[in-house]
Amino acid sequence: MIVFGWSELPNYAIDCLKYLNKKKKILLLTDNKKAKNLLPSVNIKIIELNKTYSWEDLGCVKPTYFFFTGWNNKAFNNLAKTKIAKNICLIDNIYKGTLRQFLGKFYFKIFLQNLFDAVLVPGFKSKEFIEYLGYKKKIYKGLYSCNNKIFRIKKINKFRKYDFIFIGKFIKRKNLNLLLEVFKKLQKIYPNIKLNIIGGKKIKNKNTNVIYKGLLKYEEVSNQLKNSKCLVLPSVEEHWGVVVHEAISCGCILILSNQVGSRHEYLKGNGYDFDPKSSKELFNIMEKVITTDKKKIQLMSKKSLKLSSQNSINSWISIINKIILDLN
């Protein structure tokens, strides 16, 4: 039996697991109490991450492959330590060169190095981190994909209502205040520009050029992206950023903080990166997008679409199948 241990169970995981379960029946272990409603066709056990379980407790006597998120979840780690199944850890951390990561290198070597038979990461920056920890076994890339059944576009929309779009939670690391500060300055020079904000609360705003849409369903987020020229993600910390994949799949160009992990895969001639501590850098880049002619924006949008094809739900399933085949 193939088992997945996925904490919180984010939307992109739900999408991938739903399609995988159609091809291979899986058991899902998660702390998300709504999981059974979200994935009604999947065999699911709701667990507490800080508790210890045996495979027998979970009704799974002979697990063959155990894919699980992170290495700080007690429940998953204890199951992995039984070494009954092949253990594949799903990790999205990126190398930062901090003291904590330096000390973690020794912890990993002593306690975790031999626990994993393979590691699955999103992309280059996470692979760099795993290699920094000294992991010598198999490392695979391709952990994340947006739902490319929903986030997709056949033809670039030339007429997009919004110049810029932000999608994310209203939390400190997303750095939304920097974007609002810079947009306000730009609006004084370019009074007709518009900023679309999705996520968090739906706020009534005096500035009619900044539109807060609140939380939206997937299909509506896709529509908003298709009507926006450029995604701006100014995060001070972003291990990957599935929203970047969603945006380029809808033909958006990109302005990404240099702390966004997925920029190494998805930012290649279709946008710009910047230091999230520098409002001047962000101002200059956003102004560059505003003043760039439509033909060049169209070419950049086409590059976004091309880059989006690197990952998909089907490619995610193929990677899972490859790992199983390699470890067989």
ZIFENVEN-V428045 format. One record per pair of residues at least 24 apart in sequence whose ideal C-beta (glycine too) atoms are under 7 Angstrom apart, sorted by the first residue. I is the first residue (numbers start at 1). J is the second residue. D is the distance in whole Angstrom. If there is no record, write none. Layout:
# ZIFENVEN-V428045
[[I | J | D] [I | J | D]]
This chain:
# ZIFENVEN-V428045
[[1 | 27 | 6] [1 | 60 | 6] [1 | 62 | 7] [1 | 63 | 5] [1 | 64 | 6] [2 | 26 | 5] [2 | 64 | 7] [2 | 65 | 5] [3 | 27 | 5] [3 | 29 | 7] [3 | 60 | 6] [3 | 63 | 5] [3 | 65 | 7] [3 | 66 | 5] [3 | 85 | 7] [4 | 28 | 5] [4 | 29 | 7] [4 | 67 | 5] [5 | 29 | 4] [5 | 66 | 7] [5 | 68 | 3] [5 | 69 | 7] [5 | 76 | 4] [6 | 30 | 5] [6 | 69 | 5] [7 | 31 | 6] [7 | 49 | 6] [7 | 69 | 5] [7 | 70 | 7] [7 | 73 | 6] [8 | 32 | 6] [9 | 35 | 5] [12 | 144 | 6] [12 | 145 | 7] [12 | 146 | 6] [12 | 242 | 5] [14 | 38 | 5] [14 | 39 | 6] [15 | 147 | 4] [15 | 313 | 6] [16 | 145 | 6] [16 | 313 | 6] [16 | 316 | 5] [17 | 42 | 6] [19 | 313 | 5] [19 | 317 | 6] [20 | 317 | 5] [20 | 320 | 6] [23 | 317 | 7] [27 | 60 | 6] [29 | 58 | 7] [47 | 75 | 5] [48 | 75 | 7] [49 | 73 | 5] [49 | 74 | 6] [49 | 75 | 5] [50 | 74 | 5] [51 | 75 | 6] [52 | 78 | 5] [53 | 78 | 7] [53 | 79 | 6] [55 | 79 | 7] [55 | 82 | 7] [55 | 84 | 6] [65 | 324 | 6] [71 | 112 | 6] [80 | 115 | 5] [81 | 115 | 7] [86 | 117 | 5] [86 | 327 | 5] [87 | 115 | 6] [87 | 116 | 5] [87 | 117 | 5] [88 | 116 | 7] [88 | 117 | 6] [88 | 118 | 5] [88 | 120 | 6] [88 | 323 | 6] [89 | 116 | 5] [89 | 119 | 5] [90 | 120 | 5] [90 | 143 | 6] [91 | 119 | 6] [91 | 121 | 6] [91 | 126 | 6] [91 | 130 | 6] [92 | 121 | 7] [92 | 122 | 5] [92 | 126 | 6] [92 | 143 | 6] [92 | 239 | 4] [92 | 240 | 5] [93 | 126 | 6] [93 | 129 | 5] [93 | 239 | 6] [94 | 125 | 4] [94 | 126 | 6] [94 | 129 | 5] [94 | 239 | 5] [94 | 261 | 5] [95 | 125 | 6] [95 | 128 | 5] [95 | 129 | 4] [95 | 132 | 5] [105 | 132 | 7] [105 | 133 | 5] [105 | 134 | 7] [108 | 133 | 5] [109 | 134 | 6] [117 | 327 | 6] [118 | 323 | 6] [118 | 327 | 6] [120 | 319 | 7] [120 | 323 | 7] [122 | 240 | 4] [122 | 261 | 7] [122 | 262 | 7] [123 | 261 | 6] [123 | 262 | 6] [123 | 264 | 6] [123 | 265 | 5] [124 | 264 | 4] [124 | 265 | 7] [125 | 261 | 4] [125 | 264 | 6] [126 | 261 | 7] [138 | 326 | 6] [140 | 319 | 6] [140 | 323 | 6] [142 | 311 | 6] [142 | 315 | 6] [142 | 316 | 6] [142 | 319 | 4] [144 | 240 | 6] [144 | 242 | 5] [144 | 311 | 7] [145 | 245 | 7] [145 | 311 | 4] [145 | 312 | 6] [145 | 313 | 6] [145 | 315 | 7] [145 | 316 | 5] [146 | 242 | 5] [146 | 245 | 4] [146 | 246 | 4] [146 | 249 | 6] [147 | 218 | 7] [147 | 313 | 7] [148 | 249 | 6] [148 | 312 | 5] [148 | 313 | 6] [149 | 313 | 7] [150 | 218 | 5] [150 | 219 | 6] [150 | 222 | 5] [151 | 222 | 5] [151 | 246 | 4] [151 | 249 | 4] [151 | 250 | 6] [152 | 249 | 5] [153 | 226 | 6] [153 | 250 | 5] [153 | 251 | 5] [156 | 251 | 5] [156 | 298 | 6] [156 | 301 | 5] [156 | 302 | 6] [157 | 226 | 6] [157 | 251 | 7] [158 | 298 | 7] [160 | 227 | 5] [160 | 228 | 6] [160 | 229 | 5] [161 | 194 | 7] [161 | 227 | 5] [162 | 194 | 5] [162 | 195 | 7] [162 | 196 | 4] [162 | 227 | 6] [162 | 228 | 4] [162 | 229 | 7] [163 | 193 | 5] [163 | 194 | 5] [163 | 229 | 5] [163 | 230 | 7] [163 | 290 | 6] [164 | 195 | 5] [164 | 228 | 7] [164 | 230 | 5] [164 | 232 | 5] [164 | 286 | 7] [165 | 196 | 4] [165 | 224 | 6] [165 | 225 | 7] [165 | 228 | 4] [165 | 231 | 6] [166 | 195 | 7] [166 | 197 | 5] [166 | 232 | 6] [167 | 198 | 5] [167 | 199 | 6] [167 | 221 | 7] [167 | 243 | 5] [168 | 199 | 5] [168 | 243 | 7] [169 | 199 | 6] [169 | 200 | 6] [170 | 199 | 7] [170 | 200 | 4] [173 | 235 | 6] [173 | 236 | 5] [173 | 237 | 5] [174 | 235 | 5] [175 | 234 | 4] [175 | 235 | 6] [175 | 236 | 5] [175 | 276 | 5] [178 | 234 | 5] [178 | 276 | 7] [178 | 279 | 6] [178 | 282 | 6] [179 | 232 | 6] [179 | 234 | 5] [181 | 279 | 6] [182 | 279 | 5] [182 | 282 | 5] [182 | 283 | 5] [182 | 286 | 6] [183 | 210 | 7] [185 | 283 | 6] [186 | 283 | 7] [186 | 286 | 6] [186 | 287 | 6] [190 | 290 | 5] [193 | 290 | 6] [196 | 224 | 6] [196 | 228 | 6] [198 | 224 | 6] [222 | 250 | 6] [225 | 250 | 4] [225 | 252 | 6] [226 | 250 | 5] [226 | 251 | 7] [228 | 252 | 6] [229 | 253 | 7] [229 | 297 | 7] [230 | 254 | 7] [230 | 255 | 6] [230 | 289 | 5] [233 | 257 | 6] [233 | 260 | 6] [234 | 276 | 5] [234 | 282 | 6] [235 | 259 | 6] [235 | 260 | 6] [235 | 276 | 7] [236 | 276 | 5] [245 | 308 | 6] [245 | 311 | 6] [248 | 304 | 4] [248 | 305 | 7] [248 | 307 | 6] [248 | 308 | 4] [249 | 308 | 4] [251 | 301 | 4] [251 | 304 | 6] [251 | 305 | 6] [252 | 304 | 6] [253 | 297 | 6] [253 | 300 | 4] [253 | 301 | 6] [253 | 304 | 6] [255 | 285 | 6] [255 | 286 | 7] [255 | 289 | 7] [265 | 310 | 6] [266 | 307 | 5] [268 | 303 | 7] [268 | 307 | 6] [269 | 300 | 7] [269 | 303 | 5] [270 | 300 | 5] [270 | 303 | 4] [270 | 304 | 4] [270 | 307 | 6] [271 | 300 | 7]]
